[in-house]
Amino acid sequence: MTRPLRGLILAVQFLTRIPTPQIRDFHEDDIGRSAPWFPAVGLLVGAAVAVPVELLSDRPQLAALAGLVVWVWITGALHIDGLGDVADALGASHRDPARYAAALKDPHMGAFGVVTVVLQLIAKFVLLSEAAHQDLTWVLVLVPAWARWISLALPRLTTSLQAGLGERFGGQITWPTVAVWAVALSVASVLTSPVLLVAIPLAGAVALYWHRRLGGVSGDGLGASTEIAESLLLIALIAPTLS
């Protein structure tokens, strides 16, 4: 198996529940090498969400529910779990990176995490419903891709707080990789919905937030950033149609 194909398969395995061929002779470094394929996996996730939303678009609320269920299932709630953990850790850390790292190790989810996850799911439901109503279904394909591009760019824009998956991914990501995906997704956005180009400055804003809040980003922070970026991009997508 060629290295690029191996990296894509591992990225799909790590970020989704999509069945893939078995990878033999797995090495720990393979996880990091899969990172450049994250936006491609985002396109797969976006396509999977768009299909039920399009099929049920004449009933926007049902379409939103079906799309949200697919979104959560296909990703295994990976980033939602990170969002809940980060919400709890931020609530307990009081801007102290050491306390933040300690709170992330607690396997239990507290009130901050539960409320944040519930609000995130409600937000996505409402935004998907509006997207279905406004006939923006197929543009949804780009939203998870841009969000994962942001998680790809963050390790280059700020530092890793601790050893772990986030640091492993960051070590394999180069500026050329970030730039190539930025150009590819920008071209697709210009042809479909230019407002999604807001993802580029959004990446800088998210990196600045983590830098000022904690001095860097953790692996869970990358997952949480992906979730929040998806909601913000959905808002950007439907906002022009609300006026």
KADA-V928280 format. One line per field, one symbol per residue. phi: phi as a letter, one per 40 degrees, with the letter a starting at -180 (. if undefined). burial: I if it has 16 or more other C-alpha atoms within 10 Angstrom, else O. Layout:
phi->???
burial->???
This chain:
phi->.ccdcccccccccccabccbccccfcbdccdcccdccdcccdccccccccdccccbccbdccccccccccdccccgfdcccccccccccccccfgbdcccccccccccbccdccccccccccccccccccccccfbdccddccccccccccccdcccabccacicdcccdcbcbcdcdcccccccccccdcbadccccdcccdcccccdccccbgibcccccccccccccccccccccdcccc
burial->OOOOOIIIIIIIIIIIOOOOOOOOOOOOOIIIIIIIIIIIIIIIIIIIIIIIIIOIIOOIIIIIIIIIOIIIOIIIIIIIIIIIIIIIIIIIIOOOIOOIIOIIOOOOIOOIIIOIIOOIIOIIIIIIIIIIIOIIIIIIIIIIIIIIIIIIIIIIIIIIIOOOIIIIIIIIIOOOIIOOIIOOIIOIIOOOIOOIIOIOOIIOOIIIOIIOOIIIIIIIIIIIIIIIIIIIIIIIIIOOOOO
